[in-house]
Amino acid sequence: MVAVNGEVSFWYAASGLPEPGPALPGSADVDVCIVGGGYTGLWTAYYLKKAEPSLRIAVLERRFCGYGASGRNGGWLYNGFAGRGAFAKRYGPGAAAAMQRAMDEAVGEVVDVAAAERIDAHIVRGGVLEVARNSAQLERLKAFAAAERAYGEDRVELLGAKEAADRIAVAGALGGTWTPYGARIQPAELVRGLARVVRDLGVAVHEGTAVTAILPGTAYARPRAVTPQGTVTAEYVLRATEGFTAGLRGERRTWLPMNSAMIATEPLPPAFWAEAGWQGREVLGDFAHAYMYAQRTADDRIALGGRGVPYRFGSRTDADGGTQVETVRQLRQILNRFFPAAASARIDHAWAGVLGVPRDWCATVELDRASGLGWAGGYVGSGVTTTNLAGRTLRDLVLGRDTGLTGLPWVGHTVRRWEPEPLRWIGVHAMYAAYHAADRQEAGGRATTSPIARVADVVSGRW
């Protein structure tokens, strides 16, 4: 049983869901219109307004800022990003390494801005611990550590079983990796704080304003965002809708809305933490194919997530974060395997949300000056930090600056669209069935990575 299922996410439980601010009062003309009031949209507005205070910027949000993944994620502020291997193959290892350096620095950028703007997002920079719980996972862990070093992440540490347990005592862990480029955050407090700051800077944030279409500029008209309240015309219209992109006219096959789900336990007693450790408040992950992610919250709960039902037919999204009973059961099993001492803990909250997945699993940023349209997203679950990098990159693109950020390989990266239904539903569900089967094989004693997973990686387009 779970006390609360949905209500957007646990992260809003203490303070309640935000009341949406004023909707768009009617048609308007601005310099930059940003569609989406999550991290990407708010970071972009923040950096643009800081760089050019005279800019007239409007943010349009369907519900309230942080309704989507920005207010539901696992609170991993870390340096991973979607598509490094693919970028290396397509643009060269040096370009991928430059992207990695930018992501390493972005972790500190978020921490520094939060401090400077007095955003209390419960940030603890304890790094990222990822563990292996069987031989096949250990093989991938060692390969991961080598790849991190090859791309310039020279502070990653390869840990033995005891060293990993000294950080977090995960049952059955054979080893781990740790990097300092990570922090635990309370995601809803970060997005709430960003919304406050951009409003204070003079950005017009219109909530309760659903954008139904984004139209390109032509020789006779500027680009525009269409809403029931009116049309916003701008020099540039930037799409920052991530997992909800499929709901826009003409975008159903652009990015696939992948589901991810989480549970949060009741606050756990000091005796549990004495056994589990986790004193550094590291964020925790593993090397399963259907991986998990977790954090120790500010009030001493475990918040843990993973894949449940991975995708809804027709690119549909959830209703306010509700998730399936079976998904809660699966996440509970992971919690019990990792931390047997928490097996009797009450689950206080379960929720779900969608993240944007491009066909090649690579995040992207773009600004097309001919049409006046730009976008950023496709973070594949690694968006807490990547959104900050996207916001700064969109700032430079809009302002016409030629910088190190605008030269990164994800800028202008193109990819084909997802297949029509029912092919994408069949494909995604088959892929995750394969990953779960591979995890079962490996947990059952297979010493090397299951070939089922390798085939799923190739077919899915991830590698």
RODO-2510 file (C-alpha; in nm, 4 decimals, decimal comma):
residues 463
     n   res          X          Y          Z
     1     m     0,0000     0,0000     0,0000
     2     v     0,1033     0,3586    -0,0570
     3     a    -0,0306     0,6611     0,1295
     4     v    -0,0376     0,9015    -0,1675
     5     n    -0,0252     0,8118    -0,5377
     6     g     0,0269     1,1020    -0,7754
     7     e    -0,0574     1,4598    -0,6753
     8     v     0,2275     1,5482    -0,9149
     9     s     0,5119     1,4355    -0,6834
    10     f     0,6342     1,3909    -0,3289
    11     w     0,8469     1,7033    -0,3678
    12     y     0,5342     1,9194    -0,3340
    13     a     0,3936     1,7306    -0,0344
    14     a     0,5336     1,9589     0,2365
    15     s     0,4432     2,2936     0,0806
    16     g     0,1494     2,1979    -0,1418
    17     l     0,1071     2,2402    -0,5143
    18     p     0,1728     2,5943    -0,6364
    19     e    -0,1222     2,8107    -0,7314
    20     p    -0,0761     2,8970    -1,1001
    21     g     0,0149     3,2575    -1,1615
    22     p    -0,1686     3,4868    -1,4028
    23     a    -0,2529     3,3414    -1,7433
    24     l    -0,1736     3,5199    -2,0667
    25     p    -0,4230     3,8099    -2,0747
    26     g    -0,4386     3,8245    -2,4535
    27     s    -0,2241     3,8416    -2,7647
    28     a     0,1183     3,9942    -2,7118
    29     d     0,4398     4,0825    -2,8892
    30     v     0,7762     4,0183    -2,7210
    31     d     1,1387     3,9683    -2,8123
    32     v     1,1650     3,6067    -2,6929
    33     c     0,8790     3,3677    -2,6199
    34     i     0,9653     3,0527    -2,4257
    35     v     0,7178     2,7641    -2,4276
    36     g     0,7492     2,5567    -2,1108
    37     g     0,8023     2,6621    -1,7507
    38     g     1,0390     2,3897    -1,6367
    39     y     1,4140     2,4025    -1,5841
    40     t     1,4986     2,4562    -1,9525
    41     g     1,2603     2,7466    -1,9991
    42     l     1,3419     2,9125    -1,6683
    43     w     1,7197     2,8799    -1,7017
    44     t     1,6967     3,0240    -2,0545
    45     a     1,4882     3,3180    -1,9341
    46     y     1,7254     3,3713    -1,6402
    47     y     2,0434     3,3855    -1,8471
    48     l     1,8892     3,5930    -2,1260
    49     k     1,7529     3,8518    -1,8845
    50     k     2,0813     3,8658    -1,6932
    51     a     2,2726     3,9232    -2,0177
    52     e     2,0259     4,1696    -2,1751
    53     p     1,7915     4,3244    -1,9143
    54     s     1,6017     4,5159    -2,1824
    55     l     1,4759     4,2013    -2,3537
    56     r     1,1004     4,1452    -2,3364
    57     i     1,0657     3,7786    -2,2466
    58     a     0,7486     3,5763    -2,1955
    59     v     0,7332     3,2226    -2,0545
    60     l     0,4160     3,0262    -2,1328
    61     e     0,3329     2,7273    -1,9099
    62     r     0,0301     2,5000    -1,9421
    63     r    -0,0149     2,4272    -1,5705
    64     f     0,2382     2,5756    -1,3264
    65     c     0,6162     2,6060    -1,3368
    66     g     0,7619     2,2703    -1,2410
    67     y     0,4535     2,0635    -1,3238
    68     g     0,6545     1,8324    -1,5491
    69     a     0,9853     1,6541    -1,5007
    70     s     1,1417     1,9548    -1,3266
    71     g     0,9142     1,8995    -1,0271
    72     r     0,9101     1,5195    -1,0346
    73     n     1,2648     1,3959    -1,0993
    74     g     1,4971     1,2080    -0,8666
    75     g     1,6972     1,5128    -0,7627
    76     w     2,0210     1,4079    -0,9314
    77     l     2,2278     1,7155    -1,0152
    78     y     2,5126     1,5342    -1,1903
    79     n     2,7405     1,5399    -1,4922
    80     g     2,5897     1,2622    -1,7019
    81     f     2,4249     1,3514    -2,0323
    82     a     2,2458     1,1738    -2,3111
    83     g     2,4443     1,0719    -2,6169
    84     r     2,8138     1,1006    -2,5323
    85     g     2,9101     0,7839    -2,7176
    86     a     2,6998     0,8760    -3,0195
    87     f     2,8464     1,2267    -3,0273
    88     a     3,1967     1,0770    -3,0189
    89     k     3,1200     0,8535    -3,3170
    90     r     2,9569     1,1290    -3,5202
    91     y     3,1649     1,4347    -3,4265
    92     g     3,4835     1,2870    -3,2813
    93     p     3,6080     1,2063    -2,9297
    94     g     3,7336     1,5612    -2,8755
    95     a     3,3871     1,7073    -2,9263
    96     a     3,2359     1,4555    -2,6843
    97     a     3,5080     1,5333    -2,4294
    98     a     3,4318     1,9060    -2,4594
    99     m     3,0682     1,8308    -2,3882
   100     q     3,1711     1,6293    -2,0829
   101     r     3,3829     1,9161    -1,9485
   102     a     3,0899     2,1528    -1,9939
   103     m     2,8670     1,9156    -1,7988
   104     d     3,1244     1,8813    -1,5196
   105     e     3,1299     2,2609    -1,4854
   106     a     2,7511     2,2897    -1,5060
   107     v     2,7085     2,1024    -1,1773
   108     g     2,8977     2,3785    -0,9969
   109     e     2,7147     2,6466    -1,1955
   110     v     2,3770     2,5317    -1,0646
   111     v     2,5069     2,5141    -0,7076
   112     d     2,6597     2,8621    -0,7344
   113     v     2,3511     3,0264    -0,8878
   114     a     2,1237     2,8684    -0,6280
   115     a     2,3425     3,0114    -0,3532
   116     a     2,3703     3,3543    -0,5150
   117     e     1,9942     3,3796    -0,5747
   118     r     1,9052     3,2425    -0,2292
   119     i     1,7285     2,9350    -0,3636
   120     d     1,7128     2,6759    -0,0865
   121     a     1,6878     2,3505    -0,2807
   122     h     1,8382     2,1323    -0,0041
   123     i     2,1559     2,0986    -0,2100
   124     v     2,4303     1,8730    -0,0732
   125     r     2,7254     1,8160    -0,3043
   126     g     2,8045     1,4587    -0,2009
   127     g     2,8845     1,3254    -0,5464
   128     v     2,7457     1,0271    -0,7353
   129     l     2,7846     0,6664    -0,6186
   130     e     2,6903     0,3918    -0,8642
   131     v     2,7156     0,0290    -0,7590
   132     a     2,7361    -0,3147    -0,9196
   133     r     2,5508    -0,6030    -0,7550
   134     n     2,6581    -0,8911    -0,9807
   135     s     2,9508    -0,9888    -1,2017
   136     a     2,8038    -0,8596    -1,5265
   137     q     2,7274    -0,5219    -1,3687
   138     l     3,0817    -0,5123    -1,2299
   139     e     3,2165    -0,5635    -1,5808
   140     r     3,0125    -0,2653    -1,7052
   141     l     3,1137    -0,0582    -1,4032
   142     k     3,4830    -0,1011    -1,4831
   143     a     3,4239    -0,0164    -1,8489
   144     f     3,2285     0,2912    -1,7427
   145     a     3,5119     0,4149    -1,5201
   146     a     3,7593     0,3710    -1,8072
   147     a     3,5315     0,5589    -2,0456
   148     e     3,4871     0,8447    -1,7982
   149     r     3,8636     0,8884    -1,7774
   150     a     3,8976     0,8698    -2,1554
   151     y     3,6568     1,1623    -2,1869
   152     g     3,8456     1,3706    -1,9321
   153     e     3,6486     1,2916    -1,6163
   154     d     3,9698     1,2162    -1,4276
   155     r     3,8199     1,2495    -1,0787
   156     v     3,6078     0,9353    -1,1037
   157     e     3,7082     0,6724    -0,8464
   158     l     3,6775     0,2963    -0,8899
   159     l     3,5734     0,1457    -0,5559
   160     g     3,5945    -0,2050    -0,4178
   161     a     3,3106    -0,3609    -0,2206
   162     k     3,4292    -0,2258     0,1149
   163     e     3,4986     0,1233    -0,0186
   164     a     3,1518     0,1396    -0,1735
   165     a     2,9927     0,0141     0,1487
   166     d     3,1806     0,2768     0,3473
   167     r     2,9796     0,5349     0,1547
   168     i     2,6445     0,3527     0,1303
   169     a     2,5926    -0,0030     0,2548
   170     v     2,3981    -0,1444    -0,0395
   171     a     2,3284    -0,5126     0,0136
   172     g     2,5282    -0,7323    -0,2225
   173     a     2,7319    -0,4523    -0,3809
   174     l     3,0542    -0,5874    -0,5318
   175     g     3,2001    -0,2471    -0,6116
   176     g     3,1180     0,1018    -0,7238
   177     t     3,2252     0,4237    -0,8872
   178     w     3,2174     0,7652    -0,7272
   179     t     3,2568     1,1094    -0,8799
   180     p     3,2433     1,4483    -0,7062
   181     y     3,0450     1,5936    -0,9971
   182     g     2,7080     1,5403    -0,8374
   183     a     2,4709     1,6756    -0,5742
   184     r     2,1435     1,5882    -0,4054
   185     i     1,8699     1,8463    -0,4582
   186     q     1,5018     1,8967    -0,3817
   187     p     1,3874     1,9456    -0,7427
   188     a     1,0603     2,1270    -0,6809
   189     e     1,2315     2,3833    -0,4582
   190     l     1,4861     2,4520    -0,7318
   191     v     1,2186     2,5132    -0,9945
   192     r     1,0070     2,7163    -0,7519
   193     g     1,3098     2,9328    -0,6726
   194     l     1,3989     2,9811    -1,0385
   195     a     1,0440     3,0911    -1,1164
   196     r     1,0612     3,3482    -0,8369
   197     v     1,3956     3,4814    -0,9559
   198     v     1,2967     3,5216    -1,3217
   199     r     0,9765     3,7002    -1,2223
   200     d     1,1803     3,9357    -1,0061
   201     l     1,4045     4,0031    -1,3063
   202     g     1,1016     4,1210    -1,5034
   203     v     1,0212     3,8126    -1,7097
   204     a     0,6478     3,7701    -1,7786
   205     v     0,5594     3,4175    -1,6622
   206     h     0,2107     3,3144    -1,7753
   207     e     0,0859     2,9941    -1,6135
   208     g    -0,2389     2,8171    -1,6916
   209     t    -0,1628     2,8946    -2,0559
   210     a    -0,1605     2,5957    -2,2907
   211     v     0,0317     2,6373    -2,6149
   212     t    -0,1363     2,4375    -2,8900
   213     a     0,0982     2,5200    -3,1771
   214     i     0,4312     2,6860    -3,2457
   215     l     0,4443     2,8431    -3,5918
   216     p     0,7608     2,9420    -3,7786
   217     g     0,8292     3,2871    -3,9074
   218     t     0,7836     3,3651    -4,2748
   219     a     0,8561     3,6546    -4,5050
   220     y     0,5243     3,8043    -4,3930
   221     a     0,4961     3,7094    -4,0261
   222     r     0,7115     3,6577    -3,7199
   223     p     0,7204     3,3225    -3,5365
   224     r     0,4442     3,2764    -3,2836
   225     a     0,3000     3,0574    -3,0113
   226     v    -0,0737     2,9964    -3,0293
   227     t    -0,2825     2,9634    -2,7109
   228     p    -0,6565     2,9769    -2,6338
   229     q    -0,5965     3,3155    -2,4655
   230     g    -0,4223     3,4680    -2,7645
   231     t    -0,1124     3,4495    -2,9823
   232     v     0,2342     3,5541    -2,8681
   233     t     0,4506     3,6852    -3,1501
   234     a     0,8272     3,7164    -3,1029
   235     e     1,1578     3,7439    -3,2793
   236     y     1,2350     3,3961    -3,1415
   237     v     1,0053     3,1263    -3,0049
   238     l     1,1912     2,8641    -2,8026
   239     r     1,0385     2,5232    -2,7309
   240     a     1,1253     2,3883    -2,3850
   241     t     0,8576     2,1227    -2,3436
   242     e     1,0705     1,8039    -2,3008
   243     g     0,8416     1,5037    -2,2310
   244     f     0,5291     1,6990    -2,3263
   245     t     0,6569     1,7915    -2,6741
   246     a     0,4372     1,5276    -2,8406
   247     g     0,1301     1,7261    -2,7359
   248     l     0,2173     2,0120    -2,9719
   249     r     0,0795     2,0196    -3,3231
   250     g     0,3151     1,8409    -3,5628
   251     e     0,5502     1,7164    -3,2887
   252     r     0,3986     1,3776    -3,1976
   253     r     0,6961     1,1807    -3,3323
   254     t     0,9732     1,4275    -3,2398
   255     w     1,0534     1,3021    -2,8894
   256     l     0,9019     1,0016    -2,7205
   257     p     0,7575     1,0656    -2,3715
   258     m     0,9211     0,7917    -2,1628
   259     n     0,7719     0,7208    -1,8212
   260     s     0,9732     0,7058    -1,5026
   261     a     0,8294     0,6421    -1,1568
   262     m     0,9382     0,6988    -0,7962
   263     i     0,8511     0,6114    -0,4397
   264     a     0,9415     0,7872    -0,1161
   265     t     0,9531     0,6063     0,2168
   266     e     0,8510     0,7424     0,5504
   267     p     1,1369     0,9139     0,7408
   268     l     1,3722     0,6356     0,8492
   269     p     1,5070     0,6138     1,2059
   270     p     1,8664     0,6816     1,3166
   271     a     1,9255     0,3070     1,3611
   272     f     1,8677     0,2521     0,9900
   273     w     2,1124     0,5269     0,8908
   274     a     2,3716     0,3953     1,1353
   275     e     2,3630     0,0717     0,9376
   276     a     2,3235     0,2168     0,5873
   277     g     2,5669     0,5065     0,6217
   278     w     2,4887     0,7491     0,3405
   279     q     2,6330     1,0287     0,5518
   280     g     2,7621     1,2136     0,2455
   281     r     2,4117     1,2321     0,0925
   282     e     2,5478     1,0956    -0,2350
   283     v     2,2961     1,0258    -0,5088
   284     l     2,2835     0,6520    -0,5733
   285     g     2,2461     0,4485    -0,8912
   286     d     2,3337     0,1056    -1,0256
   287     f     2,4523    -0,0722    -1,3401
   288     a     2,1409    -0,2749    -1,4162
   289     h     2,0011    -0,2310    -1,7666
   290     a     1,6681    -0,1200    -1,6178
   291     y     1,8548     0,0993    -1,3741
   292     m     1,7459     0,2564    -1,0474
   293     y     1,8249     0,5945    -0,8955
   294     a     1,7864     0,7169    -0,5398
   295     q     1,8668     0,9848    -0,2853
   296     r     1,8538     1,0374     0,0893
   297     t     1,6172     1,3293     0,1331
   298     a     1,6611     1,6230     0,3677
   299     d     1,4098     1,4662     0,6091
   300     d     1,5796     1,1228     0,6018
   301     r     1,3621     0,9292     0,3600
   302     i     1,4773     0,7220     0,0676
   303     a     1,3361     0,8483    -0,2607
   304     l     1,3920     0,5803    -0,5251
   305     g     1,2978     0,5581    -0,8894
   306     g     1,3099     0,3432    -1,2006
   307     r     1,1090     0,2343    -1,5021
   308     g     0,7573     0,1020    -1,4578
   309     v     0,5295     0,0980    -1,7631
   310     p     0,7795     0,2672    -1,9960
   311     y     0,5483     0,4222    -2,2533
   312     r     0,1791     0,4894    -2,3146
   313     f     0,0318     0,4254    -2,6576
   314     g     0,0044     0,7320    -2,8786
   315     s     0,2596     0,9309    -2,6752
   316     r     0,0021     0,9977    -2,4051
   317     t     0,1165     1,1406    -2,0723
   318     d    -0,0015     1,0792    -1,7162
   319     a    -0,2689     1,2536    -1,5132
   320     d    -0,0957     1,4462    -1,2325
   321     g     0,1684     1,1824    -1,1652
   322     g    -0,0437     0,8803    -1,0816
   323     t     0,1359     0,5466    -1,1309
   324     q     0,0418     0,1809    -1,1431
   325     v     0,0216    -0,0482    -0,8385
   326     e     0,2526    -0,2947    -1,0128
   327     t     0,5115    -0,0226    -1,0651
   328     v     0,5027     0,0641    -0,6951
   329     r     0,5496    -0,3049    -0,6152
   330     q     0,8537    -0,3294    -0,8450
   331     l     1,0158    -0,0214    -0,6909
   332     r     0,9442    -0,1600    -0,3449
   333     q     1,1273    -0,4799    -0,4405
   334     i     1,4311    -0,2795    -0,5496
   335     l     1,4271    -0,0898    -0,2205
   336     n     1,4088    -0,4162    -0,0264
   337     r     1,6954    -0,5742    -0,2241
   338     f     1,9206    -0,2740    -0,1788
   339     f     1,8287    -0,2030     0,1831
   340     p     1,6753    -0,5049     0,3601
   341     a     1,6590    -0,3050     0,6836
   342     a     1,4011    -0,0792     0,5149
   343     a     1,1760    -0,3699     0,4145
   344     s     0,9127    -0,2781     0,6726
   345     a     0,9210     0,0956     0,6028
   346     r     0,5967     0,2573     0,4939
   347     i     0,5803     0,4008     0,1408
   348     d     0,4404     0,7499     0,1841
   349     h     0,4262     0,8624    -0,1785
   350     a     0,4444     0,7229    -0,5311
   351     w     0,4400     0,9244    -0,8515
   352     a     0,5461     0,9219    -1,2151
   353     g     0,6332     1,1571    -1,4975
   354     v     0,7633     1,1684    -1,8525
   355     l     1,1017     1,2534    -1,9963
   356     g     1,1857     1,3300    -2,3580
   357     v     1,3674     1,0662    -2,5650
   358     p     1,4944     1,1401    -2,9187
   359     r     1,5232     0,8505    -3,1633
   360     d     1,9016     0,8330    -3,1163
   361     w     1,8856     0,9051    -2,7390
   362     c     2,0935     1,2238    -2,7821
   363     a     2,0023     1,5575    -2,6244
   364     t     2,0015     1,8578    -2,8552
   365     v     1,9921     2,2390    -2,8699
   366     e     1,9044     2,4372    -3,1801
   367     l     1,8150     2,7847    -3,3029
   368     d     1,7035     2,8242    -3,6624
   369     r     1,7339     3,1909    -3,7485
   370     a     1,5430     3,1511    -4,0742
   371     s     1,2262     3,0369    -3,8969
   372     g     1,2928     3,2058    -3,5631
   373     l     1,2335     2,8775    -3,3820
   374     g     1,4615     2,7164    -3,1255
   375     w     1,4466     2,4295    -2,8842
   376     a     1,6373     2,2259    -2,6297
   377     g     1,5665     1,8900    -2,4734
   378     g     1,5671     1,5170    -2,5253
   379     y     1,7615     1,4764    -2,2004
   380     v     1,6642     1,1091    -2,1543
   381     g     1,6428     1,1468    -1,7777
   382     s     1,9632     1,3453    -1,7255
   383     g     1,8083     1,6878    -1,7433
   384     v     1,8620     1,8487    -1,4038
   385     t     2,2110     1,9657    -1,4977
   386     t     2,1780     1,9529    -1,8753
   387     t     1,8940     2,2070    -1,8670
   388     n     2,1295     2,4624    -1,7171
   389     l     2,3805     2,4083    -1,9960
   390     a     2,0929     2,4313    -2,2452
   391     g     1,9757     2,7614    -2,0997
   392     r     2,3187     2,9188    -2,1290
   393     t     2,3625     2,7798    -2,4797
   394     l     2,0262     2,9145    -2,5975
   395     r     2,1217     3,2515    -2,4489
   396     d     2,4354     3,2625    -2,6629
   397     l     2,2504     3,1445    -2,9745
   398     v     1,9736     3,4029    -2,9346
   399     l     2,2232     3,6826    -2,8728
   400     g     2,4348     3,5747    -3,1696
   401     r     2,7413     3,4958    -2,9637
   402     d     3,0037     3,2563    -3,0981
   403     t     3,1216     3,0856    -2,7785
   404     g     3,2567     2,7551    -2,6576
   405     l     2,9008     2,6566    -2,5677
   406     t     2,7644     2,7172    -2,9180
   407     g     3,0414     2,4953    -3,0574
   408     l     2,9457     2,1891    -2,8525
   409     p     2,8340     1,8839    -3,0536
   410     w     2,4730     1,8839    -2,9393
   411     v     2,4111     2,2256    -3,0990
   412     g     2,2310     2,1675    -3,4258
   413     h     2,2409     1,7895    -3,3864
   414     t     1,9711     1,6335    -3,6038
   415     v     1,7983     1,2981    -3,5779
   416     r     1,5144     1,1205    -3,7522
   417     r     1,1678     1,1046    -3,6023
   418     w     1,0184     0,8129    -3,4118
   419     e     0,8204     0,5489    -3,5991
   420     p     0,4394     0,5819    -3,6176
   421     e     0,2151     0,3752    -3,3923
   422     p     0,1876     0,0920    -3,3200
   423     l     0,5540     0,0415    -3,4077
   424     r     0,6955     0,2706    -3,1390
   425     w     0,4729     0,1220    -2,8659
   426     i     0,5773    -0,2311    -2,9655
   427     g     0,9417    -0,1292    -2,9917
   428     v     0,9683     0,0482    -2,6568
   429     h     0,7871    -0,2243    -2,4646
   430     a     0,9939    -0,4945    -2,6356
   431     m     1,3137    -0,3060    -2,5539
   432     y     1,2365    -0,2839    -2,1828
   433     a     1,1166    -0,6439    -2,1740
   434     a     1,4586    -0,7341    -2,3153
   435     y     1,6409    -0,5247    -2,0556
   436     h     1,4442    -0,6827    -1,7712
   437     a     1,5162    -1,0290    -1,9139
   438     a     1,8872    -0,9433    -1,9352
   439     d     1,8856    -0,8231    -1,5736
   440     r     1,7240    -1,1509    -1,4647
   441     q     1,9884    -1,3511    -1,6525
   442     e     2,2687    -1,1555    -1,4895
   443     a     2,1163    -1,1711    -1,1418
   444     g     2,0869    -1,5472    -1,1945
   445     g     2,4610    -1,5845    -1,2350
   446     r     2,5610    -1,4844    -1,5870
   447     a     2,9120    -1,3410    -1,5502
   448     t     2,9104    -1,1105    -1,8530
   449     t     2,6623    -0,8686    -2,0054
   450     s     2,3647    -1,0507    -2,1549
   451     p     2,3546    -1,0525    -2,5362
   452     i     1,9827    -0,9738    -2,5060
   453     a     2,0747    -0,6309    -2,3724
   454     r     2,3366    -0,5754    -2,6405
   455     v     2,0816    -0,6464    -2,9132
   456     a     1,8267    -0,4179    -2,7432
   457     d     2,0843    -0,1372    -2,7329
   458     v     2,1499    -0,1656    -3,1068
   459     v     1,7864    -0,1995    -3,2114
   460     s     1,6749     0,0887    -2,9895
   461     g     1,9304     0,3258    -3,1399
   462     r     2,1026     0,3934    -2,8070
   463     w     2,4450     0,2887    -2,9389
***
